[in-house]
Amino acid sequence: ARGQCAEALESLAALLTVAAPAFDTPDWSHQPQLDSIFRQLSDLTRDKSVVTRERFLLRDVLDARAAGWPARTCAAKPSAPMRLEEVRVAAGVEASPAKATPSSKRDRFSTDKWSKSPAASPAVVPRRRAQTDSMSGCNAAARLAAAMGSATETPAKRPVRGAGVAQASPVVSPTAVPVAQAPAQKPPAPAETPAAFEPRAFRKVLTATMKELAQGCSVPTAVQRIRAQGVPKERQAAEFADLLTRACEEPRGPLRRSTFAFAAGLCAAAGSSSAFEHGACLEGVATFFREVFEGLQEEVPRLPAIVEAELLPTLRSVLPAAELCALTPPRLWKA
């Protein structure tokens, strides 16, 4: 009966996602009954008679509860699938602090001449005052040196009237000492806090990406969008197994093969540029064949042929063949 009423389980997952956060508190009078419901959900996620897609939906509800219902602290999000740009903008508005003033504007105001702006910026005023003080100090020192020099010289005789005017001694003009101006230091920009990973938001982005694959989106573009989501390492295996399940359920051959190539692209690049780590992808393959493969054959009778002809050759191009062979049923490998 559980396998024949998938719509009821999907409705249950939607109801608990919306209503449970408001009532899941220790002081609620019916908290024991709610705990019993979640224990039954946990049993359903391990029941092979339940449709695979519904098991993943129920697992998302349990993960959200274990994370403390993140939807409590987040603003209401639209129910329709969101594009990657919309998700990133929403996450930036919720989690990022106020952005600093662009450096170009700061530079423009800090490098204006003093004559153009009567009210100089705080960074310019001390430097200008220091330069003025240095110049006045140099002038005072020069005048003092000139006075001392004139006191040690022999005083000139007073000229006789009519004998001509004596030449005045030359005035030594003090040489201004250039003052090195320290460059204005820019305040460090505040570090942006990365948004927390939300499985539901990621599933929406993944669904939208797969729809765009069906409409002609390139595989590298799809891989880049998933890499931008920053899936944590502990979640990569489960998400990779879910992606393989979705791909195997796709009835259209060209789109199914594109989705397999998309899954392989997530772990194709080596090092930090890879969207998913190789170890997590191998663990996701093991989860798929251990928990999903047998039950999915009832919905997709051609599943063994699809895995043998399409999935395994694609994964073998990016993952070690020996490790793949150890994780999959031996009958799927051609002799």
C-alpha positions as CSV (number, residue, x, y, z in Angstrom):
1,A,0.0,0.0,0.0
2,R,2.9,2.4,0.7
3,G,4.3,1.8,-2.8
4,Q,0.9,2.4,-4.4
5,C,0.1,5.7,-2.7
6,A,3.2,7.9,-3.4
7,E,1.0,11.0,-3.7
8,A,0.0,10.6,0.0
9,L,3.6,10.4,1.1
10,E,4.5,13.5,-1.0
11,S,1.6,15.4,0.6
12,L,2.8,14.3,4.1
13,A,6.3,15.6,3.4
14,A,4.9,18.9,2.2
15,L,2.6,19.2,5.3
16,L,5.3,18.4,7.7
17,T,7.7,20.9,6.0
18,V,5.3,23.7,6.4
19,A,3.5,22.9,9.7
20,A,6.1,21.0,11.8
21,P,8.5,23.9,12.5
22,A,5.7,25.8,14.3
23,F,4.8,22.9,16.6
24,D,8.1,21.0,17.0
25,T,8.8,22.5,20.5
26,P,9.4,20.7,23.8
27,D,6.5,22.6,25.5
28,W,3.9,21.5,23.0
29,S,1.3,19.1,24.6
30,H,1.4,16.7,21.6
31,Q,5.2,16.5,21.3
32,P,5.3,12.7,21.9
33,Q,2.9,12.1,19.1
34,L,4.9,14.2,16.7
35,D,8.1,12.3,17.7
36,S,6.3,9.1,16.9
37,I,5.4,10.4,13.5
38,F,9.0,11.2,12.7
39,R,10.1,7.8,13.9
40,Q,7.7,6.3,11.4
41,L,9.1,8.6,8.7
42,S,12.6,7.3,9.5
43,D,11.3,3.7,9.0
44,L,9.8,4.6,5.7
45,T,13.1,6.0,4.4
46,R,14.6,2.5,4.8
47,D,11.6,0.6,3.4
48,K,12.4,-0.7,-0.1
49,S,8.7,-1.0,-0.9
50,V,8.4,2.8,-0.9
51,V,9.0,4.6,-4.1
52,T,12.6,5.9,-4.3
53,R,11.6,9.5,-4.9
54,E,9.3,9.6,-2.0
55,R,12.0,8.2,0.3
56,F,14.3,11.0,-0.6
57,L,11.5,13.6,0.1
58,L,11.0,12.1,3.5
59,R,14.7,12.1,4.1
60,D,14.8,15.8,3.3
61,V,12.2,16.4,6.0
62,L,14.2,14.5,8.6
63,D,17.4,16.3,7.6
64,A,15.6,19.7,8.0
65,R,14.4,18.7,11.5
66,A,17.9,17.5,12.5
67,A,19.3,20.9,11.3
68,G,16.8,22.8,13.6
69,W,14.3,23.7,10.8
70,P,16.4,26.4,9.0
71,A,13.2,27.8,7.5
72,R,12.4,29.3,10.8
73,T,15.1,31.9,10.5
74,C,14.9,32.4,6.7
75,A,12.4,34.6,4.8
76,A,9.6,32.9,2.9
77,K,10.9,31.7,-0.4
78,P,8.8,31.2,-3.6
79,S,7.6,27.6,-4.2
80,A,8.5,27.6,-7.9
81,P,12.0,26.4,-8.9
82,M,14.6,29.2,-8.7
83,R,17.5,29.8,-11.0
84,L,21.0,29.9,-9.7
85,E,21.2,33.7,-9.9
86,E,18.0,34.1,-7.8
87,V,19.2,31.7,-5.1
88,R,22.6,33.5,-4.9
89,V,20.9,36.9,-4.7
90,A,18.5,35.8,-2.0
91,A,21.3,34.2,0.0
92,G,23.4,37.3,-0.3
93,V,20.6,39.6,1.0
94,E,19.9,37.3,4.0
95,A,23.5,36.4,5.1
96,S,25.9,39.0,3.8
97,P,26.7,42.2,5.7
98,A,26.5,45.6,4.2
99,K,29.0,46.1,1.4
100,A,31.8,48.6,1.8
101,T,32.0,51.7,-0.4
102,P,33.7,50.9,-3.7
103,S,37.4,51.8,-3.7
104,S,37.0,53.9,-6.8
105,K,34.7,56.4,-5.0
106,R,37.1,56.5,-2.0
107,D,40.0,57.2,-4.2
108,R,38.2,59.9,-6.2
109,F,37.3,61.8,-3.0
110,S,40.7,61.2,-1.2
111,T,42.8,62.4,-4.2
112,D,41.0,65.7,-5.0
113,K,43.0,68.8,-4.7
114,W,42.6,70.9,-1.6
115,S,41.5,73.9,-3.5
116,K,38.5,72.0,-5.0
117,S,37.0,70.9,-1.7
118,P,36.8,73.3,1.3
119,A,36.2,70.4,3.7
120,A,39.1,68.0,3.2
121,S,38.7,64.3,4.1
122,P,40.2,63.1,7.5
123,A,43.0,61.3,5.7
124,V,44.1,64.5,3.8
125,V,43.8,67.1,6.7
126,P,46.6,65.6,8.9
127,R,48.9,65.2,6.0
128,R,48.4,68.8,4.8
129,R,48.8,70.2,8.4
130,A,52.0,68.1,8.8
131,Q,53.4,69.5,5.5
132,T,52.6,73.1,6.5
133,D,54.2,72.6,10.0
134,S,57.3,71.2,8.4
135,M,57.6,74.1,6.0
136,S,57.1,76.7,8.7
137,G,59.8,74.9,10.8
138,C,62.2,75.0,7.9
139,N,61.6,78.8,7.4
140,A,62.2,79.4,11.2
141,A,65.4,77.4,11.1
142,A,66.6,79.3,8.1
143,R,65.9,82.7,9.7
144,L,67.7,81.6,12.9
145,A,70.8,80.5,10.9
146,A,70.8,83.8,9.0
147,A,70.6,85.8,12.2
148,M,73.5,83.9,13.8
149,G,75.6,84.3,10.7
150,S,75.0,88.1,10.6
151,A,75.9,88.4,14.3
152,T,79.4,86.7,13.8
153,E,80.3,88.8,10.7
154,T,82.1,92.2,11.1
155,P,79.5,94.9,11.0
156,A,79.8,97.1,7.8
157,K,80.6,100.8,8.1
158,R,77.8,103.3,7.7
159,P,78.0,104.7,4.3
160,V,79.0,108.3,3.9
161,R,76.3,110.6,2.5
162,G,76.8,111.0,-1.2
163,A,79.5,108.3,-1.4
164,G,77.1,105.8,-3.0
165,V,74.8,103.3,-1.6
166,A,76.4,100.1,-0.3
167,Q,75.2,96.9,-1.8
168,A,72.9,95.0,0.5
169,S,74.0,91.5,1.5
170,P,72.2,88.8,-0.5
171,V,69.2,87.2,1.3
172,V,69.6,83.5,1.5
173,S,66.2,81.9,0.7
174,P,65.7,78.7,2.7
175,T,65.3,75.5,0.7
176,A,62.1,73.7,1.4
177,V,62.7,70.2,2.4
178,P,60.3,67.8,0.6
179,V,58.0,65.9,2.9
180,A,57.3,62.3,1.9
181,Q,53.6,61.7,1.9
182,A,52.5,58.3,3.1
183,P,49.9,56.7,0.8
184,A,46.5,56.6,2.2
185,Q,45.7,53.1,3.5
186,K,42.4,51.6,2.5
187,P,40.4,49.9,5.2
188,P,40.1,46.2,4.7
189,A,36.8,45.1,3.3
190,P,34.6,43.1,5.6
191,A,34.7,39.3,4.9
192,E,31.4,38.0,3.6
193,T,29.8,35.2,5.6
194,P,29.0,32.2,3.3
195,A,25.4,31.2,3.3
196,A,24.6,27.9,5.0
197,F,23.8,25.0,2.7
198,E,20.1,24.1,2.4
199,P,19.1,20.8,0.9
200,R,15.7,22.0,-0.3
201,A,17.2,25.1,-2.1
202,F,19.9,22.9,-3.7
203,R,17.2,20.4,-5.0
204,K,15.4,23.3,-6.6
205,V,18.5,24.5,-8.3
206,L,19.3,20.9,-9.4
207,T,15.8,20.4,-10.8
208,A,16.0,23.7,-12.7
209,T,19.4,22.7,-14.1
210,M,18.1,19.4,-15.4
211,K,15.2,21.1,-17.1
212,E,17.7,23.4,-18.8
213,L,19.7,20.4,-19.9
214,A,16.6,19.1,-21.6
215,Q,16.3,22.5,-23.4
216,G,19.8,22.4,-24.7
217,C,22.0,23.8,-21.9
218,S,25.6,22.6,-22.2
219,V,27.0,20.1,-19.6
220,P,29.9,22.4,-18.6
221,T,27.5,25.2,-17.8
222,A,25.3,22.9,-15.7
223,V,28.4,21.6,-13.8
224,Q,29.5,25.2,-13.1
225,R,26.2,26.0,-11.6
226,I,26.3,23.1,-9.2
227,R,29.9,23.9,-8.3
228,A,28.8,27.4,-7.3
229,Q,26.3,25.9,-4.8
230,G,29.2,24.8,-2.5
231,V,27.8,21.4,-1.5
232,P,29.6,20.3,1.7
233,K,31.6,17.1,1.6
234,E,29.2,15.3,4.0
235,R,26.3,15.9,1.7
236,Q,27.9,15.1,-1.6
237,A,27.4,11.3,-1.5
238,A,23.7,11.5,-0.9
239,E,23.2,14.2,-3.5
240,F,25.2,12.2,-6.1
241,A,23.1,9.1,-5.4
242,D,19.9,11.2,-5.8
243,L,21.2,12.5,-9.2
244,L,21.9,9.0,-10.4
245,T,18.4,8.0,-9.4
246,R,16.9,10.9,-11.3
247,A,18.9,10.1,-14.4
248,C,17.9,6.5,-14.4
249,E,14.2,7.4,-14.1
250,E,14.4,9.6,-17.2
251,P,12.6,7.8,-20.1
252,R,14.1,9.9,-22.9
253,G,17.4,8.4,-24.0
254,P,19.3,11.6,-25.1
255,L,18.4,13.5,-21.9
256,R,19.3,10.5,-19.8
257,R,22.7,10.2,-21.4
258,S,23.3,14.0,-21.0
259,T,22.4,13.7,-17.3
260,F,24.9,10.8,-16.9
261,A,27.5,13.0,-18.5
262,F,26.5,15.9,-16.1
263,A,26.9,13.5,-13.1
264,A,30.4,12.5,-14.4
265,G,31.3,16.1,-14.9
266,L,30.7,16.9,-11.2
267,C,33.7,14.8,-10.2
268,A,35.8,15.1,-13.4
269,A,38.1,17.9,-12.5
270,A,41.0,17.1,-10.1
271,G,41.7,19.0,-6.9
272,S,39.7,21.9,-5.5
273,S,38.1,22.8,-8.8
274,S,35.9,19.6,-8.7
275,A,32.3,20.1,-7.7
276,F,32.2,16.8,-5.8
277,E,35.2,14.9,-4.5
278,H,36.0,11.5,-6.0
279,G,35.6,9.7,-2.7
280,A,32.2,11.2,-2.2
281,C,31.1,10.2,-5.7
282,L,32.3,6.6,-5.1
283,E,30.3,6.6,-1.9
284,G,27.3,7.9,-3.8
285,V,27.6,5.1,-6.4
286,A,27.8,2.6,-3.5
287,T,24.6,4.1,-1.9
288,F,22.8,3.9,-5.3
289,F,23.5,0.2,-5.9
290,R,23.0,-0.7,-2.2
291,E,19.7,1.1,-1.5
292,V,18.1,2.2,-4.8
293,F,19.1,-0.2,-7.6
294,E,17.0,-3.3,-6.7
295,G,13.8,-1.3,-5.9
296,L,14.1,0.9,-8.9
297,Q,14.1,-2.1,-11.3
298,E,10.3,-2.4,-10.6
299,E,9.7,1.1,-12.0
300,V,12.4,0.9,-14.7
301,P,12.5,-2.7,-16.1
302,R,15.3,-1.8,-18.5
303,L,17.5,-0.5,-15.6
304,P,20.2,-3.2,-15.8
305,A,20.7,-2.6,-19.5
306,I,20.7,1.2,-19.0
307,V,23.3,0.9,-16.3
308,E,25.5,-1.5,-18.2
309,A,25.4,0.4,-21.6
310,E,25.2,4.0,-20.4
311,L,25.9,4.7,-16.8
312,L,29.0,2.5,-16.1
313,P,30.9,3.5,-19.3
314,T,30.3,7.2,-18.5
315,L,31.5,6.9,-14.8
316,R,34.4,4.8,-15.8
317,S,35.8,7.7,-17.8
318,V,36.3,9.8,-14.6
319,L,36.4,7.2,-11.7
320,P,38.8,4.2,-11.3
321,A,37.3,1.1,-13.0
322,A,38.6,-1.2,-10.3
323,E,36.8,0.6,-7.5
324,L,33.6,0.9,-9.6
325,C,33.7,-2.8,-10.3
326,A,33.9,-3.5,-6.6
327,L,30.8,-1.3,-5.8
328,T,28.5,-2.7,-8.6
329,P,26.9,-6.1,-9.2
330,P,29.2,-8.3,-11.2
331,R,26.5,-9.2,-13.7
332,L,26.6,-5.6,-15.0
333,W,30.1,-5.9,-16.3
334,K,30.7,-7.5,-19.7
335,A,33.1,-10.3,-19.7
